[in-house]
Amino acid sequence: MTTTATTPVSAECAMADALEPLREAFEARLDAVLPSPGNARDLVAAAMRECSLAPGKRLRPLLLVLTAEGLGASRAAAMDVACAVELVHAASLVLDDLPCMDNAELRRGRATLHLAFGEDVAVLTAIALLSHAFGLMAAIDGVRPEVRNHLVTTLSQAIGVQGLVKGQLQDLREGSGTRTVGEIAQTNQLKTGVLFTAIMDMACDLADAPVSTRTPLHRFAEELGQAFQLRDDLRDRDPSSGKDQGKDDGKSTLVALCGELKVRRRLQGHVAAAQGHLEQASLRDQTLGVLLERLFA
């Protein structure tokens, strides 16, 4: 007997296949919104393109677009917000790699920006990326002014003294000292989870989602942030990571405190919790769920 019903396996394959065209569309839009160097001396524009367009997972922008679309928002507006998020992420990596911070040499398999262009250009590039991100957000078409204002506010709070900046300072000043599991988790939330939370908030704003959807997506973002940072810590000596190896040596990470086996179990717990919150928001069976499974496969 012949059936035309779609099996769960074939549906999952179809959703997985949808990720690559979306990734390609995002890359094209990111390329379009970045400035082009006017001449060989326009080092900041060249550096902006170098660090933003370098091959990466694009997890944050894909999360935003998939969530926004899954909730009913338009792709065009979501793409521009996603580009702004990726510019902020690129700026944070440039700053994170500086000699006065992590003093890294490799990022995404390439020389870090301060080694490729000079420390002065790297700092100016990070500033330019952040300003460009907010300019892009403020000019999004097809979004009500009050929503646009809230998008800008959400992203600025994620970056500021209660967000990425605070997390980076905690990691720099307290990371080499003795910390509890809770203190490490708090730093991880600020370094990683806060931007995921902002992404969920902005996707919900674009779709005018109700509180009943926002709450589980907030919790999803928090669990995802913890899982992502633990995954990063576990890959500290992985040569395929595209980053310097052994940067966590001497730092009070959960791997150092609890051991690799317990951290892997903890990671699995965060992933399972994240999947549960996606299900509560009725998004687990969409492409977003496939993206999550691929990330932690």
KABEL-V112427 format. One record per residue. RES is the residue in three letters. PHI is phi in whole degrees, -180 to 180 (999 if undefined). PSI is psi in degrees with one decimal (* if undefined). D_FIRST is the distance of its C-alpha to the first C-alpha in Angstrom with 1 decimal. Layout:
res={RES:RES}
phi={PHI:PHI}
psi={PSI:PSI}
d_first={D_FIRST:D_FIRST}
//
This chain:
res={MET:THR:THR:THR:ALA:THR:THR:PRO:VAL:SER:ALA:GLU:CYS:ALA:MET:ALA:ASP:ALA:LEU:GLU:PRO:LEU:ARG:GLU:ALA:PHE:GLU:ALA:ARG:LEU:ASP:ALA:VAL:LEU:PRO:SER:PRO:GLY:ASN:ALA:ARG:ASP:LEU:VAL:ALA:ALA:ALA:MET:ARG:GLU:CYS:SER:LEU:ALA:PRO:GLY:LYS:ARG:LEU:ARG:PRO:LEU:LEU:LEU:VAL:LEU:THR:ALA:GLU:GLY:LEU:GLY:ALA:SER:ARG:ALA:ALA:ALA:MET:ASP:VAL:ALA:CYS:ALA:VAL:GLU:LEU:VAL:HIS:ALA:ALA:SER:LEU:VAL:LEU:ASP:ASP:LEU:PRO:CYS:MET:ASP:ASN:ALA:GLU:LEU:ARG:ARG:GLY:ARG:ALA:THR:LEU:HIS:LEU:ALA:PHE:GLY:GLU:ASP:VAL:ALA:VAL:LEU:THR:ALA:ILE:ALA:LEU:LEU:SER:HIS:ALA:PHE:GLY:LEU:MET:ALA:ALA:ILE:ASP:GLY:VAL:ARG:PRO:GLU:VAL:ARG:ASN:HIS:LEU:VAL:THR:THR:LEU:SER:GLN:ALA:ILE:GLY:VAL:GLN:GLY:LEU:VAL:LYS:GLY:GLN:LEU:GLN:ASP:LEU:ARG:GLU:GLY:SER:GLY:THR:ARG:THR:VAL:GLY:GLU:ILE:ALA:GLN:THR:ASN:GLN:LEU:LYS:THR:GLY:VAL:LEU:PHE:THR:ALA:ILE:MET:ASP:MET:ALA:CYS:ASP:LEU:ALA:ASP:ALA:PRO:VAL:SER:THR:ARG:THR:PRO:LEU:HIS:ARG:PHE:ALA:GLU:GLU:LEU:GLY:GLN:ALA:PHE:GLN:LEU:ARG:ASP:ASP:LEU:ARG:ASP:ARG:ASP:PRO:SER:SER:GLY:LYS:ASP:GLN:GLY:LYS:ASP:ASP:GLY:LYS:SER:THR:LEU:VAL:ALA:LEU:CYS:GLY:GLU:LEU:LYS:VAL:ARG:ARG:ARG:LEU:GLN:GLY:HIS:VAL:ALA:ALA:ALA:GLN:GLY:HIS:LEU:GLU:GLN:ALA:SER:LEU:ARG:ASP:GLN:THR:LEU:GLY:VAL:LEU:LEU:GLU:ARG:LEU:PHE:ALA}
phi={999:-95:-131:-104:-67:-85:-79:-57:-66:-67:-65:-64:-63:-64:-67:-63:-64:-74:-67:-67:-60:-65:-60:-65:-64:-66:-58:-65:-69:-61:-59:-70:-85:-81:-70:-99:-60:-74:-160:-65:-88:-83:-70:-67:-62:-64:-69:-59:-71:-60:-82:-83:-94:-57:-56:-153:-71:59:-59:-64:-65:-65:-59:-66:-65:-64:-67:-60:-65:-62:-94:105:-80:-77:-69:-59:-66:-62:-62:-70:-64:-63:-63:-61:-63:-67:-65:-63:-61:-61:-62:-65:-69:-59:-68:-59:-84:-58:-55:-78:-117:-89:52:-89:-113:-124:-148:54:77:-124:-61:-61:-63:-69:-79:-77:-121:104:-64:-63:-66:-62:-63:-65:-65:-61:-63:-63:-64:-65:-66:-66:-61:-71:-63:-66:-64:-70:-109:-64:-83:75:-126:-60:-53:-68:-69:-59:-61:-70:-60:-63:-62:-60:-68:-65:-69:-66:-81:-74:-68:-110:-132:-58:-62:-65:-63:-65:-65:-59:-65:-70:-90:-116:-64:-91:-95:-79:-134:-83:-58:-64:-66:-65:-63:-65:-63:-61:-63:-71:-73:-127:-64:-64:-74:-62:-63:-61:-61:-65:-61:-70:-62:-65:-62:-61:-99:53:-74:-76:-60:-63:-93:-63:-62:-65:-72:-61:-67:-57:-63:-65:-66:-63:-61:-65:-64:-64:-69:-65:-60:-64:-64:-68:-97:-59:-113:-87:-66:-86:-74:79:-124:-57:-95:76:-69:-90:-58:85:-99:-89:-88:-67:-63:-67:-81:-111:94:-63:-62:-66:-68:-63:-66:-64:-59:-60:-65:-64:-64:-62:-65:-61:-63:-63:-69:-62:-65:-62:-87:61:-122:-65:-84:-97:-60:-58:-65:-65:-59:-63:-65:-65:-62:-110:-66}
psi={137.8:140.9:146.1:3.6:142.7:125.7:157.7:-37.6:-46.7:-34.0:-41.6:-40.1:-40.8:-40.9:-39.5:-39.6:-27.2:-17.1:-40.6:-45.7:-37.3:-43.2:-43.3:-40.4:-38.4:-44.4:-41.1:-41.4:-40.2:-43.5:-39.7:-33.6:-14.2:143.8:149.0:138.3:132.9:-30.7:-178.2:-19.7:-5.8:69.5:-33.8:-43.7:-41.4:-41.0:-36.6:-43.4:-38.3:-49.2:-26.4:-35.7:-2.9:141.7:131.5:175.1:-27.5:32.7:-47.6:-49.7:-37.0:-39.9:-44.1:-48.6:-45.1:-40.2:-47.3:-46.3:-40.1:-26.3:-2.5:6.5:163.1:147.9:-37.8:-49.1:-41.5:-37.2:-43.5:-37.9:-39.8:-39.2:-42.4:-42.2:-42.2:-34.5:-41.2:-43.9:-44.2:-42.2:-40.6:-35.1:-41.0:-46.2:-41.8:-32.8:-12.0:153.0:-32.9:-4.9:-100.8:-13.8:52.5:157.1:-23.2:140.1:123.6:37.3:7.2:165.2:138.3:158.7:-37.0:-25.6:-35.3:-35.0:-12.6:148.6:-37.2:-45.7:-37.0:-45.7:-45.9:-34.7:-42.0:-42.9:-44.5:-39.2:-43.1:-45.3:-37.7:-37.6:-45.7:-34.0:-39.2:-43.4:-40.9:-17.3:12.8:130.4:155.0:16.5:135.0:144.5:-39.6:-34.0:-43.2:-43.8:-41.2:-34.6:-45.7:-43.5:-44.6:-46.3:-39.5:-37.8:-34.0:-32.4:-35.3:-154.8:-14.0:14.8:-123.6:-40.2:-45.5:-41.3:-41.3:-41.4:-43.1:-43.9:-39.8:-44.8:-25.7:-10.9:-27.6:-4.0:-177.8:127.1:152.3:168.6:-42.5:-40.4:-39.4:-43.1:-36.4:-43.6:-41.5:-39.8:-42.4:-39.1:-33.8:-51.4:-32.1:-34.9:-35.7:-40.3:-42.9:-39.2:-45.6:-40.9:-44.0:-37.6:-42.3:-38.5:-44.3:-32.5:-1.3:48.1:148.1:166.5:-34.3:-22.7:-38.9:-40.6:-51.9:-30.3:-32.0:-47.9:-36.9:-46.3:-40.4:-44.3:-41.3:-41.1:-43.8:-44.4:-42.8:-41.7:-37.5:-40.7:-41.5:-43.0:-38.9:-22.5:16.1:-29.4:20.8:115.2:-17.2:-0.2:-18.5:8.4:169.1:141.7:147.3:18.8:-18.4:0.5:127.5:-0.6:152.4:72.5:169.6:-29.4:-44.1:-36.0:-40.8:-18.8:156.2:-41.9:-46.7:-35.5:-38.6:-40.0:-40.0:-41.8:-46.6:-36.4:-43.0:-40.9:-44.2:-41.2:-41.2:-43.4:-38.3:-40.9:-34.8:-39.7:-39.8:-32.6:4.9:36.2:-4.4:-35.4:4.6:-176.0:-27.4:-40.2:-36.8:-41.9:-43.4:-44.4:-38.9:-39.7:-38.4:21.3:*}
d_first={0.0:3.8:6.7:10.3:12.0:14.8:15.2:18.9:19.4:18.4:20.5:23.4:23.3:23.5:26.4:28.1:27.9:29.6:32.6:33.9:34.3:36.0:38.3:39.2:39.9:42.1:44.0:44.8:46.0:48.1:49.6:50.5:52.3:54.4:57.8:58.5:61.8:64.5:66.2:66.6:68.7:66.1:65.1:63.6:61.1:60.1:59.9:57.7:55.2:55.5:54.6:52.1:50.0:50.1:46.6:45.4:42.4:43.0:41.7:44.0:43.3:39.5:39.7:41.7:39.5:36.2:37.8:39.4:36.4:34.2:36.9:36.9:39.9:40.3:39.7:43.1:45.2:43.3:43.7:47.5:47.8:45.7:48.2:51.1:49.6:49.1:52.7:54.0:52.0:53.5:57.0:56.6:55.7:58.8:61.0:59.5:60.3:63.9:66.7:68.0:64.6:62.3:64.0:60.7:60.5:56.8:54.2:50.7:51.9:54.9:58.5:59.0:60.4:63.9:64.1:62.7:64.7:67.4:67.7:69.3:66.5:63.9:65.5:65.8:62.2:61.0:63.1:61.9:58.2:58.7:60.7:58.1:55.3:57.2:58.1:54.4:53.5:56.4:55.3:51.6:50.7:48.7:49.7:52.2:55.6:55.5:52.1:53.4:56.5:54.5:52.4:55.6:57.1:54.1:54.1:57.9:57.8:55.2:57.5:60.8:63.1:60.5:57.6:57.3:61.0:61.7:59.0:60.4:63.9:62.9:61.2:64.3:67.0:65.4:62.7:65.2:66.6:65.4:62.7:60.7:56.9:57.1:59.4:57.1:54.1:56.2:57.1:53.5:52.5:55.3:54.6:50.8:49.4:51.6:50.2:46.6:47.8:49.3:46.1:44.2:47.1:47.1:43.4:43.8:46.8:45.0:42.2:44.7:42.7:43.8:45.6:42.6:40.8:43.9:44.8:41.6:41.7:45.4:44.5:41.7:44.2:46.7:44.3:43.1:46.7:47.6:44.6:45.2:48.9:48.2:45.8:48.6:51.1:49.0:48.8:52.6:53.0:49.8:50.8:47.5:48.4:50.5:53.4:56.5:56.0:57.8:58.9:58.3:60.9:63.5:61.5:60.6:56.8:54.4:53.7:57.4:57.9:54.9:53.6:50.4:48.3:49.1:48.6:45.1:44.3:45.9:43.9:40.6:41.9:42.6:39.2:37.5:39.8:39.2:35.4:36.1:38.3:35.7:33.2:36.0:36.4:32.6:32.5:31.1:27.5:28.8:30.1:33.3:31.6:30.3:33.9:35.3:33.0:33.9:37.5:37.8:35.2}
//
